[in-house]
Every structure is written in structure tokens, then in C-alpha cells.
Amino acid sequence: MLNKFGPIFASAVFKCVAFLPLTFVQHIGKLCGWLVWILPGSYKRMAQANLQQAFPGSDRNLVRSAMLSVGQLFLEMPYWWVKRDSVLLNTKVHCHDWKPFEVALAKGKGVILLSPHAGCFELLGPIYSSRHQSTVLFRPPRMAWLQDWIIEMRSRKQLKMAPANVQGVRALVKTLLRGQTVGILPDQVPVKGEGVWAPFFGRPAYTMTLVNRLQKLSGATIFIMGARREPIGKGYTILYKEMTEPLPDDEVESATIINREMEEMIRQMPDQYLWGYNRYRQPKDKRPD
């Protein structure tokens, strides 16, 4: 029954959110964030611990702002998953220059976009794919119907989703070899055997080696990218940095560089990172595909 009615119910809820004005959605999201801040919970405790690790001596205001940001992201996600109007999207998202991406793509070796879970990262796929064909890696949920629904909701004409498994990695490779773009969120903990331990805000974190392997295989240009949320009603700003040097062959050194780049992007919007994620946990065993 869940396989049949789950997608229908989820789609109905998301469409109701998307029907509302974005400013109203963000205000409601902020209210949800206040509840996360006021009520006790493991997410807030983890966020407080991780923020102290990253920014020793940070006060309660930063934790509170991070909780409000989580609430906004929670409501922005259905809003932007449902919206398919690229013109509307581009009026809300500001980028000072898209030319570096065009120059990199013109080399014919593809582009790798890396983003931390900061700001409204759900916007990056839709806004970038409104200009260039791309494939984004995502971690599939355990429920089959939910995975199919997520793929359907997040896909666009020029945006495809690739699950984080063998088939998904193959899709990324094919995309890069066609000279197109792939998107990855490298601050997730990969499964055992697919990462190395590298420092992240001064503490070892199990970090994926996939980015290193993809660049070595394709010669793709890497960009660090983020979508910073501006004050309510002011839209979002695209932040990016091109990595002009290829990643080193050593996987630990490569992962250390990637984590350092993630840190730099997060520092540009420290109140908008998902600090409640257990970034320092032990990796889980790989699930069968």
C-alpha cells in the first residue's frame, strides 16, 4: 500500500508547499527552526558539539541561527523540487559570472561540482542545469518507492539523478567522459572501504575518495560551489571557487584538500551548515546493490 500511496501523498504535500509564496515558505521554515532550537533533541546536541569543534568558543546565537536555517531548508526543499520554472529560479538566484563554468566545459573533459550541505544546496542542481546538462549523485533511501519518487521529483530536462551505488558511479563516469557536469556532496560519510580518514575542522572524518578517482579518470575541472541564503525575500547568492590544480594521487592528501575546501565554503555561511549531521561517525558496511 505504501508503494502505491506514498508517492501520491508526498507529492501532494510538496505541491501544497510550492503553491505558497517563497517569502511565506521561508518564514514558516524559520518558525520550524525555532521549534528545533527550543525543544530538546539529539540533532541540536550534535550541532552544538560540531560547532564547538569547528569554531571553539562560538556562542548560542550561532547555534540558534543554524537551527533556524535547518527549518528554512526543510521547507525550501519541497518548494524547489516542485518548481520547474527556470526563469523564476534565475530571478531568485544571483551569480556574478557563469563564464568560468563555460570555459571549463569547453575543454571537453567535464566539470565536477562539489558542495557542502550548506545554504540552500538543493538549488545548485536546478540552477546549474538550467544552463548545462548535469548528473547529481544522491544517497538513495532504503525504501524503493521513496528512491523512485526522489528521482522523479529532483530530475529536470537537463538534470539527472544517480544513486550512490555502482550503477550511479558508472553514470557519473559516462557523464564526465561526454564532457558534461557531475555534482557531489562530499561531506557525507561514505560506506566502509570507499573513503579515507582526513581532517575536517581539526578532527578526523571519514571522507570519500570518489572525487579523486573521477578526476584522475576524466581530467575534469573541479569547482567548489555553494548557494548562500540571503535575508528573507532577498534570494540566494551562488558562491564558487575553481580548483586550478589537479588533486594529488595520494588519497589521504586529496581528501584533506577537499575537506579544507569544504571548510572554506562553510566559513562563508557558518550559520547555514547542517551541523547536526554526525560527520565524525564510523562508516557503515556497504549495502548490497
ROLOSE-883651 format. One line per field, with one value per atom (N, C-alpha, C): x, y, z. Coordinates in steps of 0.2 Angstrom, whole numbers. Example, Ala and Ser with C-alpha at 12.3 -4.5 7.8 and 13.67 -1.06 7.14 Angstrom:
2
u: 66 62 66 64 68 64 .
v: -28 -22 -16 -11 -5 0 .
w: 39 39 39 35 36 39 .
***
This chain:
289
u: 4 0 4 10 14 17 19 22 17 11 6 4 3 0 5 11 17 19 20 22 16 10 4 4 4 4 10 16 21 21 19 18 13 8 3 5 9 12 16 21 26 23 17 14 11 8 5 10 16 21 23 24 26 21 15 9 10 13 14 20 19 25 31 37 43 45 43 44 40 34 30 33 35 38 44 48 54 53 47 45 43 39 36 42 47 53 57 57 61 57 51 47 48 48 50 57 62 68 68 64 63 61 57 55 61 65 71 75 76 80 77 71 68 67 66 64 71 71 77 78 84 84 91 92 99 102 98 101 104 100 103 110 110 116 121 120 126 128 123 125 129 128 132 139 139 146 150 147 151 153 148 150 156 156 162 168 168 174 176 172 174 175 172 173 173 178 179 177 173 170 164 161 156 150 146 140 134 129 122 119 120 117 119 125 127 123 122 119 111 109 102 101 105 104 105 109 110 103 100 94 88 88 83 84 91 92 90 91 88 81 77 70 68 72 71 72 78 80 74 72 67 60 59 53 55 61 63 64 66 67 60 55 49 47 48 47 51 57 61 61 59 58 53 47 41 42 45 45 50 47 51 52 51 51 58 63 69 70 65 65 64 59 58 64 67 73 79 80 86 84 78 77 78 78 79 87 90 97 102 107 111 118 121 128 132 138 141 143 145 148 148 144 144 150 153 158 163 166 171 169 163 160 160 158 158 165 170 177 179 178 180 176 170 166 169 171 174 180 184 189 188 181 179 180 183 184 179 174 169 171 166 166 163 167 164 163 156 154 154 157 157 154 150 146 145 146 145 137 134 127 126 127 126 122 119 114 108 106 101 104 108 111 107 100 96 94 96 96 101 107 113 111 108 107 102 96 92 94 98 101 106 111 116 113 109 106 102 100 96 100 107 112 116 117 121 119 119 117 122 118 122 119 123 121 123 118 120 119 124 124 120 116 112 112 111 111 104 103 96 94 87 84 83 82 81 74 69 63 63 61 62 57 51 46 49 52 55 60 65 70 67 63 60 56 53 50 55 60 65 68 70 72 68 61 56 56 56 55 61 67 73 75 73 76 73 76 74 76 74 76 84 88 95 98 94 97 95 100 98 101 98 100 103 109 112 113 110 111 118 120 127 128 128 130 134 135 140 137 130 127 127 126 127 134 139 146 147 145 145 142 136 133 137 140 145 150 153 159 157 151 149 148 145 143 150 155 161 165 164 168 164 158 154 156 160 162 156 152 147 149 144 145 142 145 143 143 138 138 138 142 143 143 140 141 146 152 157 158 154 154 149 147 144 149 147 151 150 155 154 154 152 152 159 160 167 170 176 180 180 176 176 178 182 184 191 193 199 198 202 202 206 202 206 203 207 204 199 194 188 187 189 188 192 198 203 202 197 196 195 198 197 190 189 182 183 179 179 177 181 180 180 175 175 181 183 189 186 180 177 179 179 181 188 193 199 199 196 196 192 187 184 188 192 196 202 205 210 208 202 199 198 195 192 196 200 204 199 193 188 191 188 189 184 187 183 181 175 173 170 172 168 162 156 151 146 142 138 132 126 121 119 122 120 114 110 103 104 101 101 95 95 89 82 77 71 68 67 65 70 76 82 85 83 85 91 95 101 107 113 119 123 125 130 137 140 147 151 157 161 168 172 179 182 186 188 195 196 202 207 212 216 221 222 227 224 226 223 224 219 220 227 230 236 234 239 237 236 239 238 231 227 220 219 223 223 224 229 231 225 223 217 211 209 203 204 211 212 211 213 212 204 201 193 190 192 189 191 197 199 195 193 189 182 180 173 173 178 178 178 182 182 175 171 165 160 160 156 157 164 165 162 160 156 149 147 140 139 143 143 136 132 125 121 123 118 121 125 128 124 123 119 124 125 130 127 121 118 119 122 124 131 131 136 142 145 151 157 157 163 162 156 155 159 159 162 158 161 157 154 148 144 147 145 147 143 145 142 136 131 124 125 122 122 118 120 116 110 .
v: -6 0 6 6 12 13 8 9 13 12 15 22 22 29 34 31 35 41 39 45 50 47 52 57 54 58 63 61 65 71 69 74 79 77 82 87 84 89 94 91 96 101 99 104 109 107 112 118 115 120 124 121 125 130 129 134 141 141 147 151 158 162 160 161 159 163 169 173 169 167 164 158 154 147 148 153 154 156 160 162 156 152 146 141 141 137 139 146 149 147 147 145 138 134 127 126 130 130 133 137 139 133 129 123 119 118 114 117 123 127 126 127 127 120 115 109 105 100 96 91 89 84 82 76 74 78 81 85 91 95 101 99 94 92 91 87 86 92 97 103 107 108 111 109 102 99 100 99 100 108 112 119 121 118 120 117 111 108 113 115 120 127 129 136 137 135 135 142 141 147 151 148 150 151 156 157 154 154 151 154 160 164 160 158 154 147 144 138 139 144 146 148 152 153 147 142 136 132 132 129 132 139 142 141 140 139 132 127 120 120 124 124 127 132 135 131 127 122 117 115 109 111 118 120 122 124 126 120 114 108 107 106 104 110 116 122 121 120 120 113 108 102 102 105 106 111 117 122 120 121 119 125 131 137 140 139 141 149 152 159 162 159 161 159 154 151 156 159 163 170 172 178 178 172 172 170 168 165 170 173 178 175 175 173 179 181 187 185 178 176 169 166 159 157 162 161 156 156 151 143 142 135 134 139 138 137 140 139 132 130 123 118 119 114 113 119 120 115 113 109 102 100 94 88 90 84 84 88 88 93 93 98 94 94 91 97 97 102 99 102 100 105 103 107 104 108 105 106 103 104 110 116 122 127 131 136 132 134 130 126 121 117 113 112 109 113 120 124 123 120 120 116 110 106 110 112 115 122 126 132 131 126 125 121 116 113 117 123 127 130 129 131 125 120 114 108 103 96 93 90 88 82 78 72 73 72 73 67 65 59 61 56 56 50 50 44 41 35 33 30 31 29 21 18 11 9 13 11 13 8 8 13 14 19 26 27 34 36 31 32 34 30 32 39 40 47 52 52 57 58 53 54 58 56 59 67 68 75 79 77 81 81 77 77 83 85 90 88 92 91 90 94 93 91 88 86 79 75 68 66 61 59 52 51 45 43 37 34 33 33 32 24 21 14 13 7 5 8 7 10 17 21 28 31 27 29 29 23 22 28 30 36 42 43 49 49 43 42 44 41 42 49 53 60 64 62 66 65 58 57 60 62 65 73 75 82 86 83 86 87 88 90 85 84 80 84 83 86 81 83 78 82 80 82 78 80 76 76 80 80 75 70 64 58 54 49 43 41 36 29 24 17 15 10 7 5 6 4 9 15 19 26 27 33 32 38 38 43 42 47 53 59 65 71 76 81 85 87 91 95 102 106 103 101 99 92 88 81 76 70 65 64 64 62 58 52 48 51 52 56 52 53 49 50 45 45 45 46 45 51 57 63 63 60 59 54 49 44 47 50 53 58 62 67 64 59 56 52 50 46 51 57 61 67 70 76 82 81 86 92 97 103 103 104 104 111 112 119 117 121 121 126 124 128 128 134 134 139 139 143 146 152 156 159 158 160 168 172 179 180 186 188 186 185 183 188 185 190 192 191 193 188 182 177 173 171 167 169 168 170 164 163 157 159 155 156 150 152 146 148 143 143 138 139 134 132 125 122 122 126 126 121 117 112 105 100 94 91 86 83 79 78 73 66 62 55 51 54 51 52 47 48 52 51 55 62 64 71 74 70 73 74 69 70 76 77 83 89 90 96 97 92 93 95 92 94 101 103 110 115 113 117 118 112 112 117 117 121 129 130 137 140 135 137 138 133 133 140 142 148 154 154 160 160 154 154 149 150 146 144 149 148 144 142 139 131 129 122 117 111 106 103 107 105 99 97 92 85 85 79 76 69 66 65 70 70 65 64 61 54 51 44 39 33 27 25 24 22 15 15 8 4 -3 -8 -6 -8 -7 -11 -8 -12 -15 -21 -24 -20 -19 -16 -19 .
w: 0 0 0 4 4 -2 -6 -13 -17 -16 -21 -19 -12 -10 -7 -6 -3 -8 -14 -19 -20 -20 -20 -15 -8 -3 -2 -3 -3 -8 -14 -20 -18 -15 -13 -8 -3 2 -1 -5 -8 -12 -16 -20 -16 -11 -6 -4 -2 0 -6 -12 -18 -20 -18 -20 -16 -11 -7 -9 -8 -10 -6 -9 -6 0 1 7 13 11 17 19 14 15 19 18 22 29 30 37 41 37 41 42 38 39 45 46 51 58 58 63 65 60 62 65 62 65 72 74 81 86 83 87 88 83 84 89 89 94 101 102 108 111 108 110 111 116 116 111 109 104 102 99 98 92 87 82 85 89 92 96 100 104 99 94 89 86 84 81 86 92 97 97 97 98 92 86 80 79 81 80 85 91 95 93 89 86 80 76 71 73 77 80 87 90 98 101 106 109 106 100 97 102 102 106 104 108 107 101 99 94 87 86 80 80 86 86 84 87 86 78 75 68 64 66 62 62 68 69 64 64 60 53 51 44 42 47 45 44 48 47 40 38 31 26 26 21 21 26 26 22 22 19 11 10 4 -1 2 -2 -6 -3 -7 -12 -10 -14 -21 -20 -26 -30 -26 -30 -35 -33 -37 -42 -41 -46 -52 -58 -64 -68 -66 -70 -69 -74 -74 -74 -77 -77 -70 -66 -59 -55 -56 -52 -53 -59 -61 -58 -57 -54 -46 -43 -36 -34 -39 -38 -42 -38 -41 -41 -47 -48 -52 -50 -53 -60 -61 -68 -69 -74 -76 -81 -83 -88 -87 -80 -79 -80 -79 -80 -87 -91 -99 -101 -99 -101 -99 -93 -91 -95 -97 -101 -108 -110 -117 -118 -113 -113 -115 -114 -116 -111 -105 -100 -94 -95 -90 -84 -79 -73 -67 -62 -56 -51 -49 -44 -37 -32 -25 -21 -17 -12 -5 0 7 8 13 15 18 14 17 13 16 12 9 4 0 -5 -3 -8 -13 -12 -16 -22 -22 -28 -33 -31 -36 -42 -41 -47 -52 -50 -54 -57 -54 -56 -61 -60 -65 -71 -70 -76 -80 -78 -82 -88 -87 -92 -95 -91 -93 -91 -95 -94 -88 -83 -77 -74 -70 -66 -59 -54 -47 -44 -39 -35 -29 -27 -21 -17 -11 -7 -7 -10 -10 -3 -2 4 4 9 9 6 6 3 -4 -8 -16 -18 -16 -18 -17 -12 -10 -15 -16 -21 -28 -30 -37 -37 -31 -31 -30 -27 -26 -33 -37 -43 -48 -48 -52 -50 -43 -41 -42 -42 -42 -49 -54 -61 -65 -69 -74 -81 -86 -93 -94 -90 -91 -84 -80 -73 -72 -71 -70 -63 -60 -53 -53 -50 -50 -42 -41 -34 -32 -26 -23 -23 -29 -29 -35 -37 -43 -49 -50 -56 -56 -51 -50 -52 -49 -51 -58 -61 -69 -72 -70 -73 -73 -67 -67 -71 -72 -76 -84 -86 -93 -94 -89 -89 -91 -87 -87 -94 -96 -102 -108 -107 -113 -112 -107 -107 -103 -99 -95 -88 -84 -77 -72 -67 -61 -55 -50 -44 -38 -33 -27 -21 -16 -9 -5 -5 -2 5 9 16 20 16 19 20 25 27 22 18 13 17 14 17 18 22 23 17 16 10 4 5 0 2 7 10 13 16 20 25 31 36 35 35 34 38 40 45 42 46 44 51 50 56 62 60 65 68 66 68 62 63 58 56 49 47 41 41 35 29 24 18 11 7 1 -4 -7 -12 -19 -20 -27 -31 -28 -32 -35 -31 -33 -39 -39 -44 -51 -50 -55 -59 -55 -59 -62 -59 -62 -69 -69 -75 -80 -79 -84 -85 -80 -81 -80 -77 -76 -72 -73 -68 -62 -57 -50 -48 -47 -44 -37 -32 -25 -26 -24 -25 -19 -18 -13 -15 -12 -13 -6 -5 2 2 7 8 11 7 9 14 17 21 17 21 18 13 7 1 -3 -1 -5 -9 -9 -14 -11 -16 -14 -19 -16 -20 -21 -27 -29 -27 -23 -22 -25 -28 -31 -31 -32 -32 -37 -42 -46 -44 -43 -41 -47 -48 -54 -54 -48 -48 -47 -51 -50 -43 -41 -35 -35 -29 -29 -30 -31 -32 -25 -20 -13 -11 -9 -7 -1 4 10 9 5 4 0 -5 -9 -5 0 4 9 11 15 12 5 2 1 -1 -2 4 10 16 18 16 18 13 7 3 5 8 11 17 21 27 24 19 17 14 11 9 15 20 25 29 30 33 30 24 21 23 26 29 34 40 45 49 48 51 47 41 36 35 39 38 42 40 43 49 54 59 63 63 67 64 58 54 58 59 63 58 56 51 54 60 63 64 62 64 61 63 59 53 48 42 43 39 39 34 35 30 24 18 12 11 9 7 0 0 -7 -12 -18 -23 -25 .
***
